Structures are given as C-alpha cells and as structure tokens.
Amino acid sequence: MTLVEVTYELQAPLSLEELRRLGQFANTYGLRRFRVDDPSKRLSFEYDASRLRETQVAHVLHAARIAVTRKVN
C-alpha cells in the first residue's frame, strides 16, 4: 500500500449539501480519509495510490460538484 495525500484549494467553504456528497465519496475503494480545513478553504484526501490515481480522485471530486481552484500539493 502506498499512501498519498493531495490537497485542493476550494472556491468557497463547503455547503452542507457538498459535505453530504463528500460523505458518499468516502465509499470509494482506496480512499483512506478526507479532511476539510474551512478557514484556509482546503480539502485534503489521503488515498492508496496502488488502488486509485490522482486523476480518479479529481474525477470523483468533479462528479460530486465540489468546486476547486487549484491543486495545492
């Protein structure tokens, strides 16, 4: 298992509906956890790189309609 963390800058703080959609994302195979930092408007994901690619994480994030401005790391 190769754990990787990717962080995105959010366009705006997450709404309750967006948080609910993120909860559904938690069922994605290979995702270990996600963390929301409201003050800095950042969203971080820890995932198993042997099961997921960063592009898959970004795709699911887009499908959940979570607006990000850029990848931070």
MILUM-494318 format. One line per 5 residues: number of its first residue (from 1); their letters; for each residue x, y, z of N, C-alpha, C. Coordinates in steps of 0.001 Angstrom, whole numbers. Layout:
! MILUM-494318
NUM = a = X:Y:Z:X:Y:Z:X:Y:Z; ...
This chain:
! MILUM-494318
1 = mtlve = 854:-1169:0:0:0:0:903:1236:0; 591:2162:-885:1315:3416:-986:346:4556:-708; 490:5174:449:-419:6263:813:79:7586:245; -853:8323:-353:-568:9621:-955:-1618:10594:-458; -1209:11847:-261:-2172:12881:113:-2145:13975:-942
6 = vtyel = -3313:14401:-1350:-3454:15500:-2303:-4382:16540:-1676; -4035:17805:-1862:-4813:18900:-1275:-5251:19856:-2372; -6503:20271:-2287:-7079:21211:-3246:-7545:22453:-2505; -7447:23579:-3184:-7992:24824:-2652:-9416:24957:-3169; -10344:25194:-2258:-11757:25319:-2616:-12092:26735:-3066
11 = qapls = -13061:26859:-3953:-13513:28184:-4369:-14240:28894:-3239; -14955:28130:-2426:-15724:28678:-1307:-15846:27596:-242; -16146:27982:991:-16389:26950:2017:-17491:25999:1553; -17400:24762:1990:-18360:23748:1563:-19721:23940:2223; -20760:23732:1448:-22125:23775:1974:-22448:22416:2600
16 = leelr = -23556:22341:3298:-23973:21061:3887:-24223:20023:2800; -24791:20431:1676:-25041:19504:572:-23726:18979:-12; -22741:19835:-151:-21435:19396:-657:-20757:18441:321; -20902:18711:1609:-20352:17791:2613:-21035:16428:2545; -22337:16423:2298:-23066:15162:2157:-22533:14376:958
21 = rlgqf = -22304:15079:-149:-21772:14407:-1342:-20360:13880:-1089; -19585:14608:-303:-18253:14116:60:-18351:12840:888; -19360:12759:1741:-19584:11547:2530:-19807:10337:1642; -20468:10525:513:-20666:9430:-440:-19344:9052:-1092; -18478:10028:-1298:-17156:9796:-1873:-16328:8892:-959
26 = antyg = -16612:8930:333:-15862:8123:1292:-15997:6633:1020; -16997:6235:254:-17169:4823:-92:-16302:4393:-1265; -15545:5305:-1842:-14682:4984:-2971:-13549:4073:-2520; -13381:2967:-3216:-12360:1992:-2866:-10974:2610:-3000; -10181:2543:-1952:-8826:3075:-1959:-8696:4401:-1243
31 = lrrfr = -9807:5091:-1027:-9764:6354:-288:-9657:6040:1191; -8668:6610:1840:-8472:6347:3264:-9214:7367:4131; -9091:8655:3769:-9782:9688:4542:-9737:11005:3776; -10593:11912:4193:-10506:13272:3680:-10653:14227:4850; -10100:15421:4671:-10093:16420:5738:-10439:17771:5116
36 = vddps = -11337:18484:5751:-11746:19810:5301:-11182:20827:6277; -10498:21830:5754:-9986:22932:6567:-10726:24186:6117; -11818:24502:6815:-12668:25631:6427:-11942:26979:6428; -11157:27311:7467:-10522:28638:7463:-9627:28878:6240; -8885:27874:5817:-7994:28054:4666:-8645:27615:3352
41 = krlsf = -9895:27143:3430:-10645:26665:2256:-9858:25600:1494; -9424:24571:2229:-8669:23473:1615:-9332:22143:1926; -9186:21242:988:-9748:19899:1099:-8640:18918:759; -8320:18017:1695:-7243:17052:1507:-7795:15637:1483; -7199:14822:631:-7567:13412:521:-6329:12563:722
46 = eydas = -6468:11522:1529:-5422:10512:1651:-5960:9261:978; -5187:8717:49:-5661:7548:-697:-4525:6577:-950; -4902:5365:-1263:-3955:4299:-1575:-3639:4382:-3068; -2416:4796:-3390:-2027:5002:-4786:-1930:3692:-5563; -1922:2563:-4875:-1931:1291:-5600:-3348:920:-6034
51 = rlret = -4342:1646:-5551:-5743:1379:-5900:-6385:2539:-6676; -5954:3763:-6421:-6508:4949:-7071:-5388:5784:-7677; -5722:6523:-8699:-4811:7521:-9255:-5343:8899:-8878; -4456:9866:-8899:-4866:11227:-8569:-5945:11725:-9533; -5868:11321:-10780:-6884:11740:-11755:-8256:11175:-11394
56 = qvahv = -8296:9982:-10802:-9567:9398:-10372:-10133:10162:-9185; -9269:10598:-8283:-9716:11404:-7152:-10315:12712:-7675; -9621:13356:-8613:-10113:14613:-9190:-11430:14395:-9930; -11566:13270:-10629:-12796:12975:-11368:-13992:12823:-10420; -13817:12082:-9347:-14906:11881:-8391:-15242:13201:-7696
61 = lhaar = -14231:13996:-7417:-14458:15311:-6816:-15294:16176:-7756; -14976:16147:-9035:-15743:16896:-10036:-17171:16356:-10136; -17313:15038:-10112:-18643:14419:-10193:-19509:14803:-8994; -18876:15040:-7852:-19610:15466:-6651:-19898:16966:-6677; -19494:17633:-7754:-19732:19068:-7940:-19103:19910:-6824
66 = iavtr = -17872:19541:-6451:-17097:20310:-5478:-16154:21206:-6283; -16341:22514:-6194:-15570:23471:-6989:-14218:23755:-6316; -13149:23449:-7042:-11809:23742:-6549:-11127:24714:-7503; -10212:25507:-6972:-9493:26459:-7813:-8180:25892:-8328; -7522:25084:-7469:-6245:24525:-7884:-5814:23423:-6928
71 = kvn = -4882:22629:-7378:-4246:21630:-6526:-3111:22343:-5786; -3034:22135:-4478:-2045:22833:-3661:-722:22069:-3606; -773:20757:-3508:493:19987:-3456:489:18892:-4471
